Amino acid sequence: YVDTGSPTVASSRSWKSMEMEIQSLLEKLLDINDAMSRCAASSAPTTSVTQKLARHRDILHEFTQEFRRIKGNINSLREHAELLSSVRDDISEYKASGSMSPRVQLLRERAAIHGSIAHIDDVISQAQTTRATLGSQRALFGDVQGKVKQLGDKFPIIRGLIGSIKRKRSRDTLILSAVIAGCTLFLIIYWLSK
């Protein structure tokens, strides 16, 4: 890190190379553990061998967890440093803008507005694409519903079968409800009579 708090390109590259190196070493250790497990499985495994394999798996798990934890900490520290450097840059830019001419300030404001308009155009185009997709899906579902209705009209037997299934289901529900209510009533009467 330099004095401004922003990470230098060299430190970022060295961190990435170290990260890739550690990741490759962890993958090699995983491959070695798998190879040891296969060798132990092919021979007659003893208690000491299985304990050593379990210990090696535990060590690999600990190393992996520690690497993920440190990687997360470093990433959060880098994001924090980048945020601080951007804030410092904004503050210094604001201080420097006091000496700018009104024309330069207006040009900067115009560029910012143009960027906002471009972003809004992107959002609107995405919304229009989504609307078109939803419209096509609605038309597709309408077609499917119409075809199902046509099938029901063409085959009144199927419609009658579906209706009888619904009636039987509702009748079964009523019978089950009556049985549960009766059992509950008898249980309450039995409990009160004691």
C-alpha positions in Angstrom: 0.0 0.0 0.0 1.1 3.5 -0.8 0.6 6.5 1.3 -2.8 7.3 -0.3 -4.1 4.0 1.0 -4.8 2.5 -2.4 -3.3 -0.9 -3.2 -0.5 -0.8 -5.7 -0.6 -2.9 -8.8 2.5 -4.9 -7.7 0.9 -5.8 -4.3 -2.3 -6.9 -6.0 -0.4 -9.1 -8.5 1.7 -10.6 -5.7 -1.4 -11.3 -3.6 -3.1 -13.0 -6.6 0.0 -15.1 -7.4 0.2 -16.1 -3.7 -3.5 -17.0 -3.7 -3.2 -19.1 -6.8 -0.1 -20.8 -5.5 -1.8 -21.7 -2.1 -4.9 -22.8 -4.0 -2.8 -25.2 -6.2 -0.9 -26.5 -3.1 -4.2 -27.3 -1.4 -5.5 -29.0 -4.5 -2.2 -31.1 -4.6 -2.7 -32.0 -1.0 -6.3 -33.1 -1.7 -5.0 -35.2 -4.6 -2.4 -36.8 -2.3 -5.0 -37.5 0.3 -7.2 -39.2 -2.3 -4.2 -41.2 -3.6 -3.4 -42.3 0.0 -7.0 -43.3 0.6 -7.0 -45.4 -2.6 -3.7 -47.1 -1.6 -5.1 -47.9 1.8 -8.3 -49.2 0.4 -6.5 -51.5 -2.0 -4.4 -53.0 0.8 -5.5 -54.4 4.1 -6.3 -51.3 6.1 -5.2 -51.2 9.7 -6.3 -49.0 12.5 -3.2 -46.9 12.5 -3.4 -46.3 8.7 -7.1 -45.2 9.0 -6.2 -42.9 11.9 -3.4 -41.4 9.9 -5.7 -40.9 6.9 -8.3 -39.3 9.1 -5.6 -37.0 10.6 -4.4 -36.0 7.1 -8.0 -35.2 6.0 -8.5 -33.1 9.2 -5.3 -31.2 8.5 -6.4 -30.5 4.9 -9.8 -29.4 6.1 -8.2 -27.0 8.7 -5.8 -25.6 6.1 -8.7 -25.0 3.7 -10.8 -23.3 6.3 -7.9 -21.1 7.4 -7.1 -20.2 3.8 -10.7 -19.2 3.2 -10.9 -17.2 6.4 -7.6 -15.3 5.6 -8.7 -14.7 2.0 -12.0 -13.2 3.2 -10.2 -11.0 5.7 -7.7 -9.8 3.1 -10.5 -9.1 0.6 -12.5 -7.1 3.1 -9.4 -5.1 4.1 -8.6 -4.4 0.4 -12.2 -3.3 -0.2 -12.0 -1.1 2.9 -8.7 0.5 1.6 -10.2 1.0 -1.8 -13.2 2.7 -0.3 -11.0 5.0 1.8 -8.9 5.8 -1.2 -11.9 6.7 -3.3 -13.3 8.9 -0.5 -9.9 10.6 -0.2 -9.8 11.1 -4.0 -13.3 12.6 -3.9 -12.3 14.9 -1.1 -9.2 16.1 -2.9 -11.2 16.4 -6.1 -13.8 18.5 -4.3 -11.0 20.7 -2.8 -9.4 21.1 -6.2 -12.7 21.9 -7.8 -12.9 25.1 -5.8 -10.2 26.5 -8.1 -11.9 25.3 -11.3 -13.6 27.7 -13.5 -17.4 27.5 -13.7 -17.2 26.3 -17.3 -15.1 23.2 -16.3 -17.6 22.5 -13.4 -20.5 22.7 -15.9 -18.8 20.3 -18.3 -18.2 17.9 -15.4 -21.8 18.2 -14.4 -22.9 17.6 -17.9 -20.7 14.5 -18.2 -22.2 13.2 -14.9 -25.8 13.8 -16.2 -25.0 12.1 -19.5 -23.6 9.1 -17.7 -26.8 8.9 -15.6 -29.0 9.2 -18.7 -27.1 6.4 -20.3 -27.6 4.2 -17.2 -31.3 5.0 -17.2 -31.5 4.1 -20.9 -29.9 0.7 -20.1 -32.4 0.1 -17.3 -35.3 1.1 -19.5 -34.2 -1.3 -22.3 -33.9 -4.1 -19.8 -37.4 -3.4 -18.5 -38.8 -3.4 -22.1 -37.1 -6.7 -22.8 -38.6 -8.1 -19.7 -42.0 -6.8 -20.6 -41.8 -8.3 -24.0 -40.7 -11.7 -22.6 -43.6 -11.6 -20.0 -46.0 -10.7 -22.8 -44.9 -13.7 -24.9 -45.2 -16.0 -21.9 -48.7 -14.6 -21.2 -49.7 -15.4 -24.8 -48.2 -18.9 -24.5 -50.2 -19.6 -21.4 -53.3 -18.2 -23.0 -52.8 -20.6 -25.9 -52.3 -23.5 -23.6 -55.5 -22.6 -21.6 -57.5 -22.4 -24.8 -56.2 -25.7 -26.0 -57.1 -27.4 -22.7 -60.6 -25.8 -22.9 -61.0 -27.1 -26.5 -59.9 -30.6 -25.4 -62.5 -30.4 -22.5 -65.2 -29.3 -25.0 -64.3 -32.1 -27.5 -64.1 -34.8 -24.9 -67.0 -34.4 -22.5 -66.2 -37.7 -21.0 -62.9 -36.4 -19.7 -64.7 -33.3 -18.3 -67.2 -35.5 -16.6 -64.4 -37.7 -15.2 -62.6 -34.7 -13.8 -65.9 -33.4 -12.3 -66.6 -36.8 -10.7 -63.1 -36.9 -9.3 -63.6 -33.5 -7.7 -67.0 -34.5 -6.2 -65.5 -37.7 -4.8 -62.6 -35.8 -3.3 -65.0 -33.2 -1.7 -67.2 -36.1 -0.4 -64.2 -37.8 1.1 -63.1 -34.6 2.8 -66.6 -34.1 4.3 -66.7 -37.7 5.6 -63.2 -37.4 7.1 -64.2 -34.1 8.7 -67.3 -35.7 10.2 -65.3 -38.6 11.6 -62.7 -36.3 13.2 -65.5 -34.1 14.7 -67.3 -37.1 16.1 -64.1 -38.5 17.6 -63.3 -35.2 19.2 -66.8 -34.9 20.6 -66.7 -38.4 22.1 -63.3 -37.6 23.5 -64.6 -34.4 25.2 -67.7 -36.3 26.6 -65.4 -39.1 27.9 -63.1 -36.6 29.5 -65.9 -34.7 31.1 -67.6 -37.8 32.4 -64.5 -38.8 34.4 
